[in-house]
Amino acid sequence: VDRLYGPLFLDTNLSGRTGDPKLESLSGRMQFAVEPGRLKGVSLLQETVGRLGTFGEAALLAAALKQPERLKKMERFYGDEFQELAGTFDVANGWARTPDLRLVYDSYRVDLHGKMRLHDQALDFSGTLTMDREVDETLADASGGETAAESKRVIQLAQVGGTLASPKVALSPQTVNALVGGYASRKLKDKYQDRLNEKLGEELGGEVGNLVDGLFGRKKE
Protein backbone atom coordinates (compact mmCIF):
# COMPACT_ATOMS: atom_id res chain seq x y z
CA VAL A 1 0.00 0.00 0.00
CA ASP A 2 1.65 3.24 -1.13
CA ARG A 3 -0.04 5.30 1.62
CA LEU A 4 1.36 3.35 4.57
CA TYR A 5 4.64 4.58 6.05
CA GLY A 6 6.68 3.41 9.01
CA PRO A 7 9.01 0.65 10.24
CA LEU A 8 7.44 -2.78 9.61
CA PHE A 9 7.70 -5.94 11.71
CA LEU A 10 6.43 -8.94 9.71
CA ASP A 11 6.24 -12.63 10.65
CA THR A 12 4.73 -14.80 7.91
CA ASN A 13 4.10 -18.43 7.06
CA LEU A 14 2.56 -18.14 3.61
CA SER A 15 2.58 -20.26 0.47
CA GLY A 16 1.06 -19.87 -2.99
CA ARG A 17 1.56 -19.91 -6.75
CA THR A 18 3.58 -17.27 -8.54
CA GLY A 19 1.83 -15.21 -11.21
CA ASP A 20 -1.50 -15.14 -9.35
CA PRO A 21 -2.71 -11.50 -9.83
CA LYS A 22 -5.57 -11.79 -7.33
CA LEU A 23 -3.46 -13.73 -4.80
CA GLU A 24 -6.23 -16.32 -4.44
CA SER A 25 -3.75 -19.20 -4.15
CA LEU A 26 -1.97 -17.57 -1.21
CA SER A 27 -2.61 -19.24 2.15
CA GLY A 28 -1.20 -19.24 5.65
CA ARG A 29 -0.84 -16.79 8.51
CA MET A 30 0.92 -13.48 8.99
CA GLN A 31 1.47 -11.19 11.93
CA PHE A 32 2.56 -7.60 11.45
CA ALA A 33 3.09 -4.33 13.27
CA VAL A 34 3.97 -0.83 12.13
CA GLU A 35 4.97 1.45 15.01
CA PRO A 36 4.97 4.35 14.77
CA GLY A 37 3.70 5.17 11.30
CA ARG A 38 1.37 7.07 9.03
CA LEU A 39 -1.62 6.06 6.91
CA LYS A 40 -1.59 9.01 4.57
CA GLY A 41 -4.83 10.97 4.48
CA VAL A 42 -6.76 8.52 6.68
CA SER A 43 -8.48 9.53 9.95
CA LEU A 44 -11.04 7.05 11.22
CA LEU A 45 -12.05 9.53 13.94
CA GLN A 46 -12.89 12.18 11.34
CA GLU A 47 -14.74 9.62 9.24
CA THR A 48 -16.74 8.49 12.29
CA VAL A 49 -17.68 12.02 13.40
CA GLY A 50 -18.67 12.79 9.80
CA ARG A 51 -21.32 10.04 9.95
CA LEU A 52 -23.35 12.06 12.46
CA GLY A 53 -24.64 14.65 10.01
CA THR A 54 -27.56 12.68 8.62
CA PHE A 55 -30.81 13.83 10.28
CA GLY A 56 -32.42 15.01 13.48
CA GLU A 57 -30.27 16.17 16.38
CA ALA A 58 -27.29 14.33 14.90
CA ALA A 59 -27.32 16.96 12.17
CA LEU A 60 -27.45 19.69 14.80
CA LEU A 61 -24.37 18.30 16.50
CA ALA A 62 -22.58 17.96 13.16
CA ALA A 63 -23.45 21.57 12.33
CA ALA A 64 -22.09 22.74 15.69
CA LEU A 65 -18.82 20.91 15.04
CA LYS A 66 -18.43 22.70 11.69
CA GLN A 67 -18.31 26.13 13.29
CA PRO A 68 -14.75 27.45 12.74
CA GLU A 69 -13.68 27.68 16.37
CA ARG A 70 -14.98 24.18 17.18
CA LEU A 71 -13.73 22.67 13.94
CA LYS A 72 -10.24 23.91 14.76
CA LYS A 73 -10.37 22.19 18.15
CA MET A 74 -11.39 18.88 16.56
CA GLU A 75 -8.94 19.04 13.66
CA ARG A 76 -5.98 18.54 15.97
CA PHE A 77 -7.27 14.99 16.59
CA TYR A 78 -7.69 14.25 12.88
CA GLY A 79 -4.04 13.64 12.03
CA ASP A 80 -2.96 10.57 10.04
CA GLU A 81 0.10 9.64 12.14
CA PHE A 82 -0.44 6.67 14.47
CA GLN A 83 1.44 5.03 17.30
CA GLU A 84 0.71 1.46 16.22
CA LEU A 85 -1.00 -0.50 13.45
CA ALA A 86 -0.90 -4.23 14.15
CA GLY A 87 -2.78 -7.49 13.80
CA THR A 88 -2.78 -11.16 12.91
CA PHE A 89 -4.24 -12.37 9.59
CA ASP A 90 -5.26 -15.80 8.33
CA VAL A 91 -4.94 -15.80 4.54
CA ALA A 92 -7.00 -17.96 2.14
CA ASN A 93 -8.98 -17.64 -1.10
CA GLY A 94 -7.87 -14.10 -1.78
CA TRP A 95 -8.87 -12.73 1.64
CA ALA A 96 -7.00 -11.96 4.85
CA ARG A 97 -9.14 -12.40 7.99
CA THR A 98 -8.28 -10.94 11.38
CA PRO A 99 -9.77 -11.03 14.88
CA ASP A 100 -7.46 -8.40 16.33
CA LEU A 101 -6.55 -5.53 14.01
CA ARG A 102 -5.77 -2.41 16.04
CA LEU A 103 -4.92 1.14 15.09
CA VAL A 104 -3.70 3.28 18.00
CA TYR A 105 -3.47 7.08 17.86
CA ASP A 106 -2.48 9.62 20.52
CA SER A 107 -6.09 10.38 21.41
CA TYR A 108 -8.09 7.31 20.34
CA ARG A 109 -7.80 3.71 19.20
CA VAL A 110 -9.72 1.50 16.79
CA ASP A 111 -10.14 -2.27 17.32
CA LEU A 112 -11.45 -4.24 14.35
CA HIS A 113 -12.27 -7.75 13.24
CA GLY A 114 -13.23 -8.96 9.79
CA LYS A 115 -11.49 -9.36 6.45
CA MET A 116 -9.56 -7.56 3.73
CA ARG A 117 -9.43 -8.63 0.07
CA LEU A 118 -5.79 -8.95 -0.90
CA HIS A 119 -5.60 -7.73 -4.47
CA ASP A 120 -7.34 -4.38 -3.93
CA GLN A 121 -7.34 -3.95 -0.10
CA ALA A 122 -11.16 -3.83 0.04
CA LEU A 123 -12.30 -3.84 3.68
CA ASP A 124 -15.14 -5.60 5.46
CA PHE A 125 -14.56 -4.92 9.17
CA SER A 126 -16.54 -4.00 12.25
CA GLY A 127 -15.43 -3.09 15.76
CA THR A 128 -15.05 -0.17 18.14
CA LEU A 129 -13.50 3.28 18.32
CA THR A 130 -12.45 4.31 21.83
CA MET A 131 -11.95 8.03 22.48
CA ASP A 132 -9.60 9.35 25.11
CA ARG A 133 -11.07 11.83 27.58
CA GLU A 134 -9.74 14.88 25.74
CA VAL A 135 -11.59 14.03 22.51
CA ASP A 136 -14.79 13.27 24.43
CA GLU A 137 -14.56 16.59 26.27
CA THR A 138 -14.01 18.49 23.01
CA LEU A 139 -17.12 16.94 21.43
CA ALA A 140 -19.15 17.60 24.57
CA ASP A 141 -17.97 21.22 24.64
CA ALA A 142 -19.11 21.70 21.04
CA SER A 143 -22.66 20.72 21.92
CA GLY A 144 -22.92 21.81 25.54
CA GLY A 145 -23.56 18.17 26.44
CA GLU A 146 -21.92 15.84 28.92
CA THR A 147 -18.79 13.72 28.73
CA ALA A 148 -18.99 9.98 29.27
CA ALA A 149 -19.31 8.90 32.88
CA GLU A 150 -16.46 6.44 32.35
CA SER A 151 -12.92 7.57 31.53
CA LYS A 152 -13.30 6.81 27.81
CA ARG A 153 -16.22 6.76 25.38
CA VAL A 154 -16.57 3.67 23.16
CA ILE A 155 -18.32 3.95 19.79
CA GLN A 156 -19.55 0.82 18.02
CA LEU A 157 -18.57 0.76 14.34
CA ALA A 158 -21.17 -1.25 12.43
CA GLN A 159 -18.90 -1.47 9.41
CA VAL A 160 -15.58 -0.17 8.14
CA GLY A 161 -15.71 -0.66 4.38
CA GLY A 162 -14.09 1.03 1.41
CA THR A 163 -10.38 0.32 1.05
CA LEU A 164 -7.33 0.58 3.26
CA ALA A 165 -6.39 3.82 1.49
CA SER A 166 -9.94 5.22 1.75
CA PRO A 167 -11.96 3.55 4.55
CA LYS A 168 -15.67 4.27 4.97
CA VAL A 169 -17.34 4.07 8.38
CA ALA A 170 -20.98 3.12 8.94
CA LEU A 171 -22.76 3.64 12.26
CA SER A 172 -26.01 1.97 13.29
CA PRO A 173 -29.03 4.18 14.13
CA GLN A 174 -28.76 2.91 17.71
CA THR A 175 -25.15 4.11 17.95
CA VAL A 176 -26.01 7.54 16.51
CA ASN A 177 -28.93 7.81 18.92
CA ALA A 178 -26.69 6.98 21.89
CA LEU A 179 -24.04 9.49 20.83
CA VAL A 180 -26.53 12.27 20.27
CA GLY A 181 -28.25 11.49 23.56
CA GLY A 182 -24.90 11.96 25.26
CA TYR A 183 -23.77 15.08 23.44
CA ALA A 184 -26.72 17.10 22.16
CA SER A 185 -27.91 19.20 25.05
CA ARG A 186 -31.32 20.86 25.38
CA LYS A 187 -29.49 24.19 25.02
CA LEU A 188 -28.29 23.16 21.55
CA LYS A 189 -31.74 21.87 20.61
CA ASP A 190 -33.42 25.08 21.77
CA LYS A 191 -30.97 27.17 19.74
CA TYR A 192 -31.98 25.40 16.54
CA GLN A 193 -35.64 25.35 17.57
CA ASP A 194 -35.53 29.16 17.50
CA ARG A 195 -34.19 29.00 13.94
CA LEU A 196 -36.98 26.61 12.92
CA ASN A 197 -39.53 29.00 14.39
CA GLU A 198 -38.05 31.90 12.43
CA LYS A 199 -38.20 29.99 9.16
CA LEU A 200 -41.46 28.09 9.59
CA GLY A 201 -43.41 30.04 12.15
CA GLU A 202 -43.74 29.09 15.79
CA GLU A 203 -46.55 26.54 15.40
CA LEU A 204 -45.02 24.58 12.50
CA GLY A 205 -41.52 25.00 13.90
CA GLY A 206 -42.67 23.47 17.18
CA GLU A 207 -44.20 20.52 15.34
CA VAL A 208 -40.94 19.88 13.46
CA GLY A 209 -39.00 20.17 16.71
CA ASN A 210 -41.28 17.62 18.37
CA LEU A 211 -40.79 15.30 15.40
CA VAL A 212 -37.03 15.50 15.89
CA ASP A 213 -37.44 14.70 19.58
CA GLY A 214 -39.72 11.80 18.71
CA LEU A 215 -37.15 10.31 16.36
CA PHE A 216 -34.67 10.22 19.21
CA GLY A 217 -37.07 9.04 21.87
CA ARG A 218 -37.43 12.38 23.69
CA LYS A 219 -40.48 14.39 24.64
CA LYS A 220 -40.56 18.15 24.56
CA GLU A 221 -40.90 19.57 28.05
MOKA-V233562 format. One record per backbone hydrogen bond with DSSP energy under -0.5 kcal/mol. NH is the residue of the N-H (numbers start at 1). CO is the residue of the C=O. Records with the same first field share a line. If there is no record, write none. Layout:
NH=CO ; CO
This chain:
4=1
5=3 ; 38
7=36
9=33
11=31
13=29
15=27
20=17
21=19
23=20
26=23
27=15
28=91
29=13
30=89
31=11
32=87
33=9
34=85
35=7
37=82
38=5
39=80
40=3 ; 38
42=39
43=41
47=43
48=44
49=45
50=46
51=47 ; 48
52=49
53=50
54=52
55=52
58=55
59=55 ; 56
60=56
61=57
62=58
63=59
64=60
65=61
66=62 ; 63
67=64
70=67
71=67
72=68
73=69
74=70
75=71
76=72
77=74
78=75
82=37
83=104
84=104
85=34
86=102
87=32
89=30
90=97
91=28 ; 89
92=95
93=24
94=23 ; 26
95=92
96=116
97=90 ; 95
98=114
101=112
102=86
103=110
104=84
105=103 ; 108
109=130
110=103
111=128
112=101
113=126
114=98
115=124
116=96
117=122
118=94
121=117
123=162
124=115
125=160
126=113
127=157
128=111
129=155
130=109
131=129 ; 153
132=107
135=132
136=132
137=133
138=134
139=135
140=136
141=137
142=138
143=139
144=140
145=140
146=182
153=131
155=129
157=127
158=156 ; 170
159=170
160=125
161=159 ; 168
163=166
164=121
168=161
170=159
176=172
177=173
178=174
179=175
180=176
181=177
182=178
183=179
184=180
185=143 ; 183
189=185
190=186
191=187
192=188
193=189
194=190
195=191
196=192
197=193
198=194
199=195
200=196
201=197
205=201
206=202
207=203
208=204
209=205
210=206
211=207
212=208
213=209
214=210
215=211
216=212
217=214
218=213
